[in-house]
């Protein structure tokens, strides 16, 4: 297994149960754009410690599936982007813990999505999207299992609310758009308060002013990136998912450090992971 310096590789979670998937292909293209290496990872849960059942055969079968999945994913990457350096790692451990640990040292982490129900994602051993997204120090990309339709001109959608995490998301979105030669659509979502001393028009215009001020500096830094911005009124999850329906990806910030169980990824991030059809890129603050 070859090695590369920390933060100079994209780590990709490979699912040994479901062959194929778009995560390795998406990551290969991103590694090519950024000049980074790829690390393909399969985590095999250790045998259960029980006096009644020998779990070794299951572990051995999982190891064989993992090796086959890594080999197939590496072949896909090399065929798609021959210039990308690709390494692989078969690790004994629970997938969520393994990937969360590797995400601390990566430049980016890419995962596939099985679209588990809200109950399954907390109880299933196969669930790793939420805990990894909650803990990672790098951007985490969740790629669905099916191609989605994009519209011309190609664009990224980024959610902006003036927070530190959304500023980090905006910075990533402009960097990504510059690499892809695509546009950025910055979206702020305003939910009218139930009780307030201010008029709705005053608050709405304040939101528009904040959005313009937040995006102004980045538009100057990346003059070749076409920027549009708008304030939508309603539910952030529904409106961001709708705005990104035909986008290359939707980029959002993640507040806080996050808990291992994934319970602290934030309601908007959590909702988009379920609702958005395009890849969801979560960027941690700082």
ZADO-1210 file (C-alpha; in nm, 4 decimals, padded with zeros to 6 digits):
<atoms>
<atom x="00.0000" y="00.0000" z="00.0000" code="UNK" pos="1"/>
<atom x="00.1591" y="00.3253" z="-00.1124" code="UNK" pos="2"/>
<atom x="00.1581" y="00.6390" z="00.0984" code="UNK" pos="3"/>
<atom x="00.1097" y="01.0072" z="00.0250" code="UNK" pos="4"/>
<atom x="00.1514" y="01.3162" z="00.2450" code="UNK" pos="5"/>
<atom x="-00.1390" y="01.4092" z="00.4720" code="UNK" pos="6"/>
<atom x="-00.4011" y="01.6426" z="00.3263" code="UNK" pos="7"/>
<atom x="-00.2786" y="01.5704" z="-00.0277" code="UNK" pos="8"/>
<atom x="-00.5246" y="01.2946" z="-00.1047" code="UNK" pos="9"/>
<atom x="-00.8960" y="01.2387" z="-00.1430" code="UNK" pos="10"/>
<atom x="-01.0266" y="00.9499" z="00.0650" code="UNK" pos="11"/>
<atom x="-01.3085" y="00.7474" z="-00.0897" code="UNK" pos="12"/>
<atom x="-01.5302" y="00.5064" z="00.0982" code="UNK" pos="13"/>
<atom x="-01.5901" y="00.1999" z="-00.1206" code="UNK" pos="14"/>
<atom x="-01.9005" y="-00.0080" z="-00.0507" code="UNK" pos="15"/>
<atom x="-01.8138" y="-00.3796" z="-00.0797" code="UNK" pos="16"/>
<atom x="-02.1817" y="-00.4756" z="-00.0705" code="UNK" pos="17"/>
<atom x="-02.3011" y="-00.2636" z="-00.3601" code="UNK" pos="18"/>
<atom x="-02.0729" y="-00.2882" z="-00.6609" code="UNK" pos="19"/>
<atom x="-02.0207" y="00.0137" z="-00.8797" code="UNK" pos="20"/>
<atom x="-02.1618" y="00.3405" z="-00.7533" code="UNK" pos="21"/>
<atom x="-02.0658" y="00.6889" z="-00.8535" code="UNK" pos="22"/>
<atom x="-01.8433" y="00.7862" z="-00.5594" code="UNK" pos="23"/>
<atom x="-01.5120" y="00.6521" z="-00.7028" code="UNK" pos="24"/>
<atom x="-01.5843" y="00.8056" z="-01.0448" code="UNK" pos="25"/>
<atom x="-01.6766" y="01.1433" z="-00.8930" code="UNK" pos="26"/>
<atom x="-01.3645" y="01.1346" z="-00.6748" code="UNK" pos="27"/>
<atom x="-01.1418" y="01.0423" z="-00.9697" code="UNK" pos="28"/>
<atom x="-01.2573" y="01.3489" z="-01.1635" code="UNK" pos="29"/>
<atom x="-01.2108" y="01.5707" z="-00.8582" code="UNK" pos="30"/>
<atom x="-00.8604" y="01.4347" z="-00.7939" code="UNK" pos="31"/>
<atom x="-00.7738" y="01.5080" z="-01.1573" code="UNK" pos="32"/>
<atom x="-00.9009" y="01.8673" z="-01.1264" code="UNK" pos="33"/>
<atom x="-00.7116" y="01.9320" z="-00.8035" code="UNK" pos="34"/>
<atom x="-00.3952" y="01.7350" z="-00.8735" code="UNK" pos="35"/>
<atom x="-00.4491" y="01.5107" z="-00.5716" code="UNK" pos="36"/>
<atom x="-00.4039" y="01.1394" z="-00.5096" code="UNK" pos="37"/>
<atom x="-00.6894" y="00.9016" z="-00.4295" code="UNK" pos="38"/>
<atom x="-00.7118" y="00.6604" z="-00.1386" code="UNK" pos="39"/>
<atom x="-00.9807" y="00.3926" z="-00.1808" code="UNK" pos="40"/>
<atom x="-01.0908" y="00.2480" z="00.1532" code="UNK" pos="41"/>
<atom x="-01.2939" y="-00.0526" z="00.2603" code="UNK" pos="42"/>
<atom x="-01.3516" y="-00.1147" z="00.6312" code="UNK" pos="43"/>
<atom x="-01.4374" y="-00.4687" z="00.7393" code="UNK" pos="44"/>
<atom x="-01.6088" y="-00.4969" z="01.0803" code="UNK" pos="45"/>
<atom x="-01.4169" y="-00.7240" z="01.3175" code="UNK" pos="46"/>
<atom x="-01.5586" y="-01.0631" z="01.4178" code="UNK" pos="47"/>
<atom x="-01.8138" y="-01.0540" z="01.6977" code="UNK" pos="48"/>
<atom x="-01.6745" y="-01.1650" z="02.0298" code="UNK" pos="49"/>
<atom x="-01.9212" y="-01.4369" z="02.1214" code="UNK" pos="50"/>
<atom x="-01.9003" y="-01.7763" z="02.2893" code="UNK" pos="51"/>
<atom x="-02.1873" y="-01.9187" z="02.0878" code="UNK" pos="52"/>
<atom x="-02.1201" y="-01.8383" z="01.7224" code="UNK" pos="53"/>
<atom x="-01.7929" y="-01.8450" z="01.5279" code="UNK" pos="54"/>
<atom x="-01.8032" y="-01.5217" z="01.3300" code="UNK" pos="55"/>
<atom x="-01.4722" y="-01.5804" z="01.1529" code="UNK" pos="56"/>
<atom x="-01.6279" y="-01.7025" z="00.8229" code="UNK" pos="57"/>
<atom x="-01.8340" y="-01.3854" z="00.7957" code="UNK" pos="58"/>
<atom x="-01.5266" y="-01.1721" z="00.8539" code="UNK" pos="59"/>
<atom x="-01.3267" y="-01.3689" z="00.5974" code="UNK" pos="60"/>
<atom x="-01.6063" y="-01.3308" z="00.3419" code="UNK" pos="61"/>
<atom x="-01.6173" y="-00.9584" z="00.4110" code="UNK" pos="62"/>
<atom x="-01.2436" y="-00.9356" z="00.3579" code="UNK" pos="63"/>
<atom x="-01.2709" y="-01.1128" z="00.0220" code="UNK" pos="64"/>
<atom x="-01.5543" y="-00.8828" z="-00.0885" code="UNK" pos="65"/>
<atom x="-01.3520" y="-00.5832" z="00.0248" code="UNK" pos="66"/>
<atom x="-01.0491" y="-00.6839" z="-00.1799" code="UNK" pos="67"/>
<atom x="-01.2656" y="-00.7414" z="-00.4869" code="UNK" pos="68"/>
<atom x="-01.4403" y="-00.4070" z="-00.4415" code="UNK" pos="69"/>
<atom x="-01.1112" y="-00.2210" z="-00.4053" code="UNK" pos="70"/>
<atom x="-00.9698" y="-00.3875" z="-00.7148" code="UNK" pos="71"/>
<atom x="-01.2794" y="-00.2975" z="-00.9196" code="UNK" pos="72"/>
<atom x="-01.2815" y="00.0619" z="-00.7939" code="UNK" pos="73"/>
<atom x="-00.9105" y="00.1048" z="-00.8700" code="UNK" pos="74"/>
<atom x="-00.9636" y="-00.0273" z="-01.2230" code="UNK" pos="75"/>
<atom x="-01.2490" y="00.2196" z="-01.2714" code="UNK" pos="76"/>
<atom x="-01.0369" y="00.5123" z="-01.1523" code="UNK" pos="77"/>
<atom x="-00.7407" y="00.4204" z="-01.3722" code="UNK" pos="78"/>
<atom x="-00.9636" y="00.3830" z="-01.6782" code="UNK" pos="79"/>
<atom x="-01.1372" y="00.7150" z="-01.6111" code="UNK" pos="80"/>
<atom x="-00.8379" y="00.9265" z="-01.5040" code="UNK" pos="81"/>
<atom x="-00.5090" y="00.7497" z="-01.5876" code="UNK" pos="82"/>
<atom x="-00.2961" y="01.0327" z="-01.4492" code="UNK" pos="83"/>
<atom x="-00.4428" y="01.0096" z="-01.0963" code="UNK" pos="84"/>
<atom x="-00.2314" y="00.8237" z="-00.8415" code="UNK" pos="85"/>
<atom x="-00.4547" y="00.5703" z="-00.6679" code="UNK" pos="86"/>
<atom x="-00.3861" y="00.3647" z="-00.3571" code="UNK" pos="87"/>
<atom x="-00.6109" y="00.1369" z="-00.1543" code="UNK" pos="88"/>
<atom x="-00.6566" y="00.0351" z="00.2068" code="UNK" pos="89"/>
<atom x="-00.8432" y="-00.2626" z="00.3507" code="UNK" pos="90"/>
<atom x="-00.8906" y="-00.1860" z="00.7208" code="UNK" pos="91"/>
<atom x="-01.0287" y="-00.3950" z="01.0048" code="UNK" pos="92"/>
<atom x="-01.2795" y="-00.1812" z="01.1880" code="UNK" pos="93"/>
<atom x="-01.6289" y="-00.0407" z="01.1815" code="UNK" pos="94"/>
<atom x="-01.6800" y="00.1688" z="00.8665" code="UNK" pos="95"/>
<atom x="-01.8028" y="00.4863" z="01.0374" code="UNK" pos="96"/>
<atom x="-01.5120" y="00.4965" z="01.2831" code="UNK" pos="97"/>
<atom x="-01.2527" y="00.4103" z="01.0163" code="UNK" pos="98"/>
<atom x="-01.3740" y="00.6709" z="00.7684" code="UNK" pos="99"/>
<atom x="-01.4193" y="00.9388" z="01.0339" code="UNK" pos="100"/>
<atom x="-01.0599" y="00.8820" z="01.1440" code="UNK" pos="101"/>
<atom x="-00.9207" y="00.8971" z="00.7910" code="UNK" pos="102"/>
<atom x="-01.1245" y="01.2121" z="00.7219" code="UNK" pos="103"/>
<atom x="-00.9171" y="01.3953" z="00.9840" code="UNK" pos="104"/>
<atom x="-00.6098" y="01.3742" z="00.7590" code="UNK" pos="105"/>
<atom x="-00.7607" y="01.3996" z="00.4113" code="UNK" pos="106"/>
<atom x="-00.8042" y="01.6917" z="00.1769" code="UNK" pos="107"/>
<atom x="-01.1561" y="01.5688" z="00.0979" code="UNK" pos="108"/>
<atom x="-01.3700" y="01.2643" z="00.1769" code="UNK" pos="109"/>
<atom x="-01.6119" y="01.1145" z="-00.0761" code="UNK" pos="110"/>
<atom x="-01.8876" y="00.8722" z="00.0202" code="UNK" pos="111"/>
<atom x="-02.1688" y="00.6980" z="-00.1611" code="UNK" pos="112"/>
<atom x="-02.5239" y="00.7067" z="-00.0311" code="UNK" pos="113"/>
<atom x="-02.7630" y="00.4185" z="00.0246" code="UNK" pos="114"/>
<atom x="-03.0412" y="00.6641" z="00.1182" code="UNK" pos="115"/>
<atom x="-03.1147" y="00.4877" z="00.4450" code="UNK" pos="116"/>
<atom x="-03.4270" y="00.5853" z="00.6337" code="UNK" pos="117"/>
<atom x="-03.3812" y="00.8127" z="00.9350" code="UNK" pos="118"/>
<atom x="-03.4171" y="00.5098" z="01.1654" code="UNK" pos="119"/>
<atom x="-03.1746" y="00.2936" z="00.9675" code="UNK" pos="120"/>
<atom x="-02.9069" y="00.5607" z="00.9551" code="UNK" pos="121"/>
<atom x="-02.8712" y="00.5528" z="01.3332" code="UNK" pos="122"/>
<atom x="-02.9198" y="00.1781" z="01.3874" code="UNK" pos="123"/>
<atom x="-02.7561" y="00.0242" z="01.0803" code="UNK" pos="124"/>
<atom x="-02.3926" y="-00.0869" z="01.0950" code="UNK" pos="125"/>
<atom x="-02.3666" y="00.0222" z="00.7325" code="UNK" pos="126"/>
<atom x="-02.4511" y="00.3830" z="00.8051" code="UNK" pos="127"/>
<atom x="-02.1499" y="00.6127" z="00.7870" code="UNK" pos="128"/>
<atom x="-02.2636" y="00.9271" z="00.6033" code="UNK" pos="129"/>
<atom x="-02.3886" y="01.1124" z="00.9104" code="UNK" pos="130"/>
<atom x="-02.1074" y="01.0311" z="01.1564" code="UNK" pos="131"/>
<atom x="-01.8346" y="01.1028" z="00.9000" code="UNK" pos="132"/>
<atom x="-02.0003" y="01.4263" z="00.7881" code="UNK" pos="133"/>
<atom x="-02.0354" y="01.5324" z="01.1503" code="UNK" pos="134"/>
<atom x="-01.6719" y="01.4697" z="01.2454" code="UNK" pos="135"/>
<atom x="-01.4599" y="01.5385" z="00.9383" code="UNK" pos="136"/>
<atom x="-01.2169" y="01.8293" z="00.9347" code="UNK" pos="137"/>
<atom x="-01.2286" y="01.8364" z="00.5549" code="UNK" pos="138"/>
<atom x="-01.5131" y="01.8783" z="00.3049" code="UNK" pos="139"/>
<atom x="-01.7280" y="01.5658" z="00.2780" code="UNK" pos="140"/>
<atom x="-01.9002" y="01.4836" z="-00.0503" code="UNK" pos="141"/>
<atom x="-02.1975" y="01.2473" z="-00.0552" code="UNK" pos="142"/>
<atom x="-02.2667" y="01.1174" z="-00.4051" code="UNK" pos="143"/>
<atom x="-02.5938" y="00.9417" z="-00.4845" code="UNK" pos="144"/>
<atom x="-02.6237" y="00.6052" z="-00.6541" code="UNK" pos="145"/>
<atom x="-02.7741" y="00.7381" z="-00.9781" code="UNK" pos="146"/>
<atom x="-02.6780" y="01.0088" z="-01.2247" code="UNK" pos="147"/>
<atom x="-02.8797" y="01.3282" z="-01.1958" code="UNK" pos="148"/>
<atom x="-02.9645" y="01.5672" z="-01.4772" code="UNK" pos="149"/>
<atom x="-02.7756" y="01.8972" z="-01.4910" code="UNK" pos="150"/>
<atom x="-02.8756" y="02.2072" z="-01.6828" code="UNK" pos="151"/>
<atom x="-02.6684" y="02.4407" z="-01.8975" code="UNK" pos="152"/>
<atom x="-02.4979" y="02.6544" z="-01.8018" code="UNK" pos="153"/>
<atom x="-02.3406" y="02.4211" z="-01.5420" code="UNK" pos="154"/>
<atom x="-02.3483" y="02.5664" z="-01.1925" code="UNK" pos="155"/>
<atom x="-02.3003" y="02.4974" z="-00.8234" code="UNK" pos="156"/>
<atom x="-02.5499" y="02.6028" z="-00.5566" code="UNK" pos="157"/>
<atom x="-02.4178" y="02.7272" z="-00.2224" code="UNK" pos="158"/>
<atom x="-02.6221" y="02.8052" z="00.0860" code="UNK" pos="159"/>
<atom x="-02.5316" y="03.1364" z="00.2543" code="UNK" pos="160"/>
<atom x="-02.6507" y="03.2589" z="00.5942" code="UNK" pos="161"/>
<atom x="-02.3653" y="03.4839" z="00.7076" code="UNK" pos="162"/>
<atom x="-02.2195" y="03.2290" z="00.9518" code="UNK" pos="163"/>
<atom x="-01.8546" y="03.1237" z="00.9631" code="UNK" pos="164"/>
<atom x="-01.9433" y="02.7826" z="00.8234" code="UNK" pos="165"/>
<atom x="-02.1372" y="02.9290" z="00.5298" code="UNK" pos="166"/>
<atom x="-01.8433" y="03.1583" z="00.4512" code="UNK" pos="167"/>
<atom x="-01.6240" y="02.8474" z="00.4382" code="UNK" pos="168"/>
<atom x="-01.8801" y="02.6860" z="00.2069" code="UNK" pos="169"/>
<atom x="-01.8815" y="02.9938" z="-00.0153" code="UNK" pos="170"/>
<atom x="-01.5020" y="02.9903" z="-00.0397" code="UNK" pos="171"/>
<atom x="-01.5079" y="02.6223" z="-00.1371" code="UNK" pos="172"/>
<atom x="-01.7859" y="02.6794" z="-00.3913" code="UNK" pos="173"/>
<atom x="-01.5916" y="02.9528" z="-00.5721" code="UNK" pos="174"/>
<atom x="-01.2722" y="02.7455" z="-00.5721" code="UNK" pos="175"/>
<atom x="-01.4630" y="02.4466" z="-00.7100" code="UNK" pos="176"/>
<atom x="-01.6437" y="02.6569" z="-00.9700" code="UNK" pos="177"/>
<atom x="-01.3143" y="02.8044" z="-01.0866" code="UNK" pos="178"/>
<atom x="-01.1732" y="02.4534" z="-01.1338" code="UNK" pos="179"/>
<atom x="-01.4846" y="02.3387" z="-01.3188" code="UNK" pos="180"/>
<atom x="-01.5280" y="02.6618" z="-01.5184" code="UNK" pos="181"/>
<atom x="-01.8889" y="02.6826" z="-01.4051" code="UNK" pos="182"/>
<atom x="-02.1158" y="02.9380" z="-01.2363" code="UNK" pos="183"/>
<atom x="-02.2091" y="02.9828" z="-00.8697" code="UNK" pos="184"/>
<atom x="-02.5658" y="03.0368" z="-00.7547" code="UNK" pos="185"/>
<atom x="-02.5590" y="03.1692" z="-00.3978" code="UNK" pos="186"/>
<atom x="-02.8872" y="03.1174" z="-00.2135" code="UNK" pos="187"/>
<atom x="-02.9984" y="03.2588" z="00.1181" code="UNK" pos="188"/>
<atom x="-03.3244" y="03.1326" z="00.2639" code="UNK" pos="189"/>
<atom x="-03.5302" y="03.3617" z="00.4834" code="UNK" pos="190"/>
<atom x="-03.7961" y="03.2272" z="00.7144" code="UNK" pos="191"/>
<atom x="-04.0348" y="03.5046" z="00.8253" code="UNK" pos="192"/>
<atom x="-04.0404" y="03.5221" z="01.2060" code="UNK" pos="193"/>
<atom x="-04.3689" y="03.4718" z="01.3836" code="UNK" pos="194"/>
<atom x="-04.3139" y="03.7606" z="01.6268" code="UNK" pos="195"/>
<atom x="-04.0949" y="04.0624" z="01.5456" code="UNK" pos="196"/>
<atom x="-04.0876" y="04.4379" z="01.5952" code="UNK" pos="197"/>
<atom x="-03.9625" y="04.4869" z="01.2389" code="UNK" pos="198"/>
<atom x="-04.1604" y="04.4686" z="00.9177" code="UNK" pos="199"/>
<atom x="-04.1140" y="04.1733" z="00.6851" code="UNK" pos="200"/>
<atom x="-03.9838" y="04.3998" z="00.4078" code="UNK" pos="201"/>
<atom x="-03.7153" y="04.5415" z="00.6374" code="UNK" pos="202"/>
<atom x="-03.5895" y="04.1976" z="00.7367" code="UNK" pos="203"/>
<atom x="-03.6056" y="04.0649" z="00.3799" code="UNK" pos="204"/>
<atom x="-03.4001" y="04.3564" z="00.2462" code="UNK" pos="205"/>
<atom x="-03.1515" y="04.3106" z="00.5304" code="UNK" pos="206"/>
<atom x="-03.1102" y="03.9470" z="00.4220" code="UNK" pos="207"/>
<atom x="-03.0513" y="04.0545" z="00.0620" code="UNK" pos="208"/>
<atom x="-02.7920" y="04.3099" z="00.1732" code="UNK" pos="209"/>
<atom x="-02.6112" y="04.0479" z="00.3831" code="UNK" pos="210"/>
<atom x="-02.6019" y="03.8082" z="00.0884" code="UNK" pos="211"/>
<atom x="-02.4618" y="04.0751" z="-00.1471" code="UNK" pos="212"/>
<atom x="-02.1963" y="04.1807" z="00.1042" code="UNK" pos="213"/>
<atom x="-02.0951" y="03.8212" z="00.1780" code="UNK" pos="214"/>
<atom x="-02.0483" y="03.7276" z="-00.1875" code="UNK" pos="215"/>
<atom x="-01.8903" y="04.0522" z="-00.3096" code="UNK" pos="216"/>
<atom x="-01.5314" y="03.9746" z="-00.2125" code="UNK" pos="217"/>
<atom x="-01.5361" y="03.6276" z="-00.3656" code="UNK" pos="218"/>
<atom x="-01.6749" y="03.7536" z="-00.6930" code="UNK" pos="219"/>
<atom x="-01.3797" y="03.9935" z="-00.7139" code="UNK" pos="220"/>
<atom x="-01.1299" y="03.7180" z="-00.6296" code="UNK" pos="221"/>
<atom x="-01.2718" y="03.4889" z="-00.8996" code="UNK" pos="222"/>
<atom x="-01.3734" y="03.7272" z="-01.1808" code="UNK" pos="223"/>
<atom x="-01.4115" y="03.4406" z="-01.4287" code="UNK" pos="224"/>
<atom x="-01.6787" y="03.2728" z="-01.2169" code="UNK" pos="225"/>
<atom x="-02.0273" y="03.3956" z="-01.3020" code="UNK" pos="226"/>
<atom x="-02.2208" y="03.4679" z="-00.9827" code="UNK" pos="227"/>
<atom x="-02.5931" y="03.4969" z="-00.9262" code="UNK" pos="228"/>
<atom x="-02.7515" y="03.5345" z="-00.5858" code="UNK" pos="229"/>
<atom x="-03.1038" y="03.5389" z="-00.4523" code="UNK" pos="230"/>
<atom x="-03.3033" y="03.5281" z="-00.1305" code="UNK" pos="231"/>
<atom x="-03.5801" y="03.2696" z="-00.1174" code="UNK" pos="232"/>
<atom x="-03.8588" y="03.2620" z="00.1405" code="UNK" pos="233"/>
<atom x="-03.9572" y="02.9395" z="00.3156" code="UNK" pos="234"/>
<atom x="-03.7969" y="02.6172" z="00.4383" code="UNK" pos="235"/>
<atom x="-03.4154" y="02.6075" z="00.3920" code="UNK" pos="236"/>
<atom x="-03.4047" y="02.2337" z="00.3182" code="UNK" pos="237"/>
<atom x="-03.6877" y="02.2342" z="00.0677" code="UNK" pos="238"/>
<atom x="-03.5722" y="02.5475" z="-00.1140" code="UNK" pos="239"/>
<atom x="-03.2022" y="02.4572" z="-00.1284" code="UNK" pos="240"/>
<atom x="-03.2867" y="02.1069" z="-00.2527" code="UNK" pos="241"/>
<atom x="-03.5154" y="02.2580" z="-00.5147" code="UNK" pos="242"/>
<atom x="-03.2585" y="02.5171" z="-00.6213" code="UNK" pos="243"/>
<atom x="-02.9971" y="02.2427" z="-00.6612" code="UNK" pos="244"/>
<atom x="-03.2193" y="02.0007" z="-00.8514" code="UNK" pos="245"/>
<atom x="-03.0198" y="02.0468" z="-01.1736" code="UNK" pos="246"/>
<atom x="-02.6917" y="02.1699" z="-01.0210" code="UNK" pos="247"/>
<atom x="-02.3551" y="01.9958" z="-01.0338" code="UNK" pos="248"/>
<atom x="-02.3598" y="01.9945" z="-00.6525" code="UNK" pos="249"/>
<atom x="-02.4966" y="02.1823" z="-00.3531" code="UNK" pos="250"/>
<atom x="-02.2436" y="02.3199" z="-00.1028" code="UNK" pos="251"/>
<atom x="-02.3354" y="02.3955" z="00.2588" code="UNK" pos="252"/>
<atom x="-02.1469" y="02.4743" z="00.5768" code="UNK" pos="253"/>
<atom x="-02.1441" y="02.2566" z="00.8862" code="UNK" pos="254"/>
<atom x="-02.1524" y="02.4301" z="01.2192" code="UNK" pos="255"/>
<atom x="-01.9702" y="02.3006" z="01.5235" code="UNK" pos="256"/>
<atom x="-01.7476" y="01.9996" z="01.5689" code="UNK" pos="257"/>
<atom x="-02.0291" y="01.7483" z="01.5442" code="UNK" pos="258"/>
<atom x="-02.0914" y="01.4375" z="01.7503" code="UNK" pos="259"/>
<atom x="-01.9787" y="01.0888" z="01.6607" code="UNK" pos="260"/>
<atom x="-02.3362" y="00.9668" z="01.6259" code="UNK" pos="261"/>
<atom x="-02.4009" y="01.2253" z="01.3581" code="UNK" pos="262"/>
<atom x="-02.6764" y="01.3916" z="01.5605" code="UNK" pos="263"/>
<atom x="-02.5103" y="01.7337" z="01.5313" code="UNK" pos="264"/>
<atom x="-02.4659" y="01.7763" z="01.1588" code="UNK" pos="265"/>
<atom x="-02.7404" y="02.0388" z="01.1616" code="UNK" pos="266"/>
<atom x="-03.0971" y="02.0195" z="01.0384" code="UNK" pos="267"/>
<atom x="-03.0244" y="02.1731" z="00.6966" code="UNK" pos="268"/>
<atom x="-02.7307" y="01.9408" z="00.6200" code="UNK" pos="269"/>
<atom x="-02.9255" y="01.6440" z="00.7530" code="UNK" pos="270"/>
<atom x="-03.2255" y="01.7333" z="00.5409" code="UNK" pos="271"/>
<atom x="-03.0239" y="01.7861" z="00.2228" code="UNK" pos="272"/>
<atom x="-02.8555" y="01.4487" z="00.2615" code="UNK" pos="273"/>
<atom x="-03.2039" y="01.2982" z="00.2339" code="UNK" pos="274"/>
<atom x="-03.3653" y="01.5330" z="-00.0174" code="UNK" pos="275"/>
<atom x="-03.1041" y="01.6554" z="-00.2657" code="UNK" pos="276"/>
<atom x="-03.0563" y="01.4563" z="-00.5863" code="UNK" pos="277"/>
<atom x="-02.7170" y="01.6071" z="-00.6709" code="UNK" pos="278"/>
<atom x="-02.3952" y="01.5519" z="-00.4706" code="UNK" pos="279"/>
<atom x="-02.4032" y="01.7265" z="-00.1319" code="UNK" pos="280"/>
<atom x="-02.0754" y="01.8879" z="-00.0232" code="UNK" pos="281"/>
<atom x="-02.0505" y="01.9750" z="00.3470" code="UNK" pos="282"/>
<atom x="-01.7743" y="02.2143" z="00.4495" code="UNK" pos="283"/>
<atom x="-01.6721" y="02.2523" z="00.8166" code="UNK" pos="284"/>
<atom x="-01.6195" y="02.5969" z="00.9636" code="UNK" pos="285"/>
<atom x="-01.2602" y="02.7125" z="00.9629" code="UNK" pos="286"/>
</atoms>
